[in-house]
Amino acid sequence: METTRVVLVTGASRGIGAATAREFAARGFDVAITARGAEGLAATAADVARAGRRSLSLAGDIADLGFAEMVVRRTIETFGRLDVLVNNAAWRELVTLRTVTLESWERTLRICLTVPAFMSRWAAEQMERQGGGAIINVSSIMSRRAAGFGSAYVAAKGGLDSLTFDLAALYGPLGIRTVAVNPGAIDTELSNDYVDAEGESVSSASNAHVEDMVPLRRAGRPEEIARAIAWLASDDASYVNGTTITVDGGWSTQNSPYSLKQRMFPDEFR
């Protein structure tokens, strides 16, 4: 009898996390999901049910390590196994190091780095008993591309990349692979909350900048990141371990805006 695989996705009430839960359900996984927003979790769980899979929804603040540990434990108690952990939950404020509070700094690092570290440890204990598994850390191209604001987030994502390497070295001999996905600009709520000094939205200007810098001329969609995550967790990626996978439409590897290229070479860049 074939065993149904199980995935646990954090930050699964919206955006990349919700899309990832739906993608794994479509691939035959039972799905455990957690986030602060119970209403969003219910919507994600309904999508999982429509795919014919079972789900476990646990609403709460994952910054509470006691709650985070309970999420892993309840997942294992409910489904009897855990095959994939997706550390997707994130939190950040758009402030510079000049003004960031210690509370904001520590909450960002806790959710974006400390929680993934300990959830990986707890998940790996079960994966070791099963003989293998996969841990996918959702990082960001901001781990290598700073803007001067969001210092705690940049530091946390850089740490998450390095944590990925260390987890791969520790757990790889047990058949547990660890990989980081580094998305670029993705069309989620976190990409649409930019405001100026007067509190007016500048998200449209930010999104226009993305389109001017990304070779594919658009932001990514949560579903595109979800498919990358699901592939990395699959047997098709069985030798991918201890590395980062950039999914940014080519932004990281080109350095001039297309508006300038078009002025310089109007017949070559359309």
VENGI-V985934 format. One record per backbone hydrogen bond with DSSP energy under -0.5 kcal/mol. CO is the residue of the C=O (numbers start at 1). NH is the residue of the N-H. E is the energy in kcal/mol with one decimal. If there is no record, write none. Layout:
co->CO nh->NH e->E
co->CO nh->NH e->E
This chain:
co->5 nh->30 e->-2.7
co->6 nh->83 e->-2.1
co->6 nh->84 e->-1.8
co->7 nh->32 e->-3.0
co->8 nh->86 e->-3.1
co->9 nh->34 e->-1.6
co->11 nh->14 e->-0.5
co->14 nh->17 e->-0.7
co->14 nh->18 e->-1.6
co->15 nh->19 e->-2.3
co->16 nh->20 e->-2.4
co->17 nh->21 e->-2.2
co->18 nh->22 e->-2.2
co->19 nh->23 e->-2.2
co->20 nh->24 e->-2.4
co->21 nh->25 e->-2.1
co->22 nh->26 e->-2.2
co->23 nh->27 e->-1.0
co->24 nh->29 e->-2.4
co->25 nh->28 e->-1.8
co->30 nh->7 e->-2.2
co->31 nh->56 e->-1.9
co->32 nh->9 e->-2.7
co->33 nh->58 e->-2.2
co->34 nh->11 e->-1.1
co->34 nh->12 e->-2.1
co->35 nh->60 e->-2.1
co->36 nh->38 e->-0.9
co->37 nh->41 e->-2.1
co->38 nh->42 e->-2.2
co->39 nh->43 e->-1.7
co->40 nh->44 e->-2.1
co->41 nh->45 e->-2.9
co->42 nh->46 e->-2.0
co->43 nh->47 e->-1.6
co->44 nh->48 e->-2.1
co->45 nh->49 e->-2.4
co->46 nh->50 e->-2.1
co->47 nh->51 e->-1.1
co->48 nh->51 e->-0.5
co->48 nh->53 e->-2.0
co->49 nh->52 e->-1.9
co->54 nh->31 e->-2.5
co->56 nh->33 e->-3.1
co->58 nh->35 e->-0.9
co->60 nh->62 e->-0.8
co->61 nh->64 e->-1.8
co->63 nh->65 e->-0.9
co->64 nh->68 e->-2.4
co->65 nh->69 e->-2.4
co->66 nh->70 e->-1.8
co->67 nh->71 e->-2.1
co->68 nh->72 e->-1.6
co->69 nh->73 e->-2.4
co->70 nh->74 e->-3.2
co->71 nh->75 e->-1.9
co->72 nh->76 e->-2.0
co->73 nh->77 e->-2.5
co->74 nh->78 e->-2.5
co->75 nh->79 e->-2.4
co->76 nh->80 e->-2.3
co->83 nh->134 e->-2.0
co->84 nh->8 e->-2.5
co->85 nh->87 e->-0.6
co->85 nh->136 e->-3.0
co->86 nh->10 e->-2.1
co->86 nh->88 e->-1.4
co->87 nh->138 e->-2.4
co->93 nh->95 e->-1.6
co->95 nh->150 e->-3.2
co->95 nh->151 e->-0.9
co->96 nh->99 e->-1.1
co->96 nh->100 e->-1.8
co->101 nh->105 e->-2.6
co->102 nh->106 e->-2.8
co->103 nh->107 e->-2.2
co->104 nh->108 e->-2.3
co->105 nh->109 e->-2.3
co->106 nh->110 e->-2.2
co->107 nh->111 e->-2.5
co->108 nh->112 e->-2.7
co->109 nh->113 e->-1.7
co->109 nh->114 e->-2.3
co->110 nh->115 e->-3.2
co->113 nh->117 e->-1.9
co->114 nh->118 e->-2.2
co->115 nh->119 e->-2.9
co->116 nh->120 e->-2.0
co->117 nh->121 e->-1.7
co->118 nh->122 e->-2.5
co->119 nh->123 e->-2.7
co->120 nh->124 e->-2.7
co->121 nh->125 e->-1.4
co->122 nh->126 e->-0.9
co->123 nh->126 e->-0.5
co->123 nh->127 e->-2.4
co->124 nh->128 e->-2.7
co->125 nh->129 e->-1.1
co->126 nh->130 e->-1.5
co->127 nh->131 e->-1.3
co->127 nh->132 e->-2.5
co->133 nh->177 e->-2.3
co->134 nh->85 e->-2.2
co->135 nh->137 e->-0.6
co->135 nh->179 e->-2.3
co->136 nh->87 e->-2.3
co->136 nh->138 e->-0.5
co->137 nh->139 e->-1.0
co->137 nh->181 e->-2.6
co->140 nh->143 e->-1.7
co->141 nh->144 e->-1.8
co->141 nh->145 e->-0.8
co->150 nh->154 e->-2.4
co->151 nh->155 e->-2.5
co->152 nh->156 e->-2.6
co->153 nh->157 e->-2.6
co->154 nh->158 e->-2.1
co->155 nh->159 e->-2.2
co->156 nh->160 e->-2.3
co->157 nh->161 e->-2.0
co->158 nh->162 e->-1.8
co->159 nh->163 e->-2.9
co->160 nh->164 e->-2.0
co->161 nh->165 e->-1.4
co->162 nh->166 e->-1.9
co->163 nh->167 e->-2.9
co->164 nh->168 e->-2.1
co->165 nh->169 e->-1.8
co->166 nh->170 e->-2.2
co->167 nh->171 e->-3.1
co->168 nh->172 e->-1.7
co->171 nh->174 e->-1.7
co->171 nh->176 e->-1.7
co->172 nh->175 e->-2.3
co->175 nh->133 e->-1.7
co->175 nh->177 e->-0.6
co->177 nh->135 e->-2.9
co->178 nh->242 e->-2.7
co->178 nh->243 e->-0.6
co->179 nh->137 e->-2.6
co->180 nh->245 e->-2.8
co->181 nh->139 e->-2.8
co->181 nh->183 e->-0.7
co->182 nh->247 e->-2.1
co->183 nh->141 e->-2.3
co->184 nh->186 e->-0.6
co->185 nh->220 e->-3.0
co->186 nh->188 e->-1.9
co->188 nh->191 e->-1.3
co->189 nh->192 e->-1.5
co->194 nh->202 e->-2.7
co->194 nh->203 e->-0.8
co->196 nh->199 e->-2.0
co->200 nh->196 e->-2.8
co->202 nh->206 e->-2.2
co->203 nh->207 e->-3.0
co->204 nh->208 e->-2.1
co->205 nh->209 e->-1.9
co->206 nh->210 e->-1.9
co->207 nh->211 e->-2.2
co->208 nh->212 e->-1.6
co->209 nh->213 e->-1.0
co->210 nh->213 e->-1.2
co->210 nh->214 e->-2.7
co->212 nh->258 e->-3.3
co->214 nh->217 e->-2.6
co->220 nh->187 e->-2.9
co->221 nh->224 e->-1.4
co->221 nh->225 e->-1.3
co->222 nh->226 e->-2.4
co->223 nh->227 e->-2.0
co->224 nh->228 e->-1.4
co->225 nh->229 e->-2.5
co->226 nh->230 e->-2.7
co->227 nh->231 e->-2.2
co->228 nh->232 e->-2.3
co->229 nh->233 e->-1.6
co->230 nh->234 e->-0.6
co->231 nh->234 e->-1.3
co->234 nh->237 e->-1.5
co->235 nh->238 e->-1.5
co->237 nh->240 e->-2.1
co->239 nh->241 e->-0.7
co->243 nh->180 e->-2.4
co->244 nh->246 e->-0.5
co->245 nh->182 e->-3.2
co->247 nh->184 e->-1.7
co->248 nh->251 e->-1.4
co->249 nh->216 e->-0.9
co->250 nh->253 e->-0.9
co->251 nh->254 e->-1.5
co->257 nh->260 e->-0.5
co->257 nh->261 e->-1.9
co->258 nh->262 e->-2.6
co->259 nh->263 e->-1.2
co->260 nh->264 e->-2.0
co->261 nh->265 e->-3.4
co->265 nh->268 e->-1.8
co->265 nh->269 e->-2.1
co->268 nh->270 e->-0.6
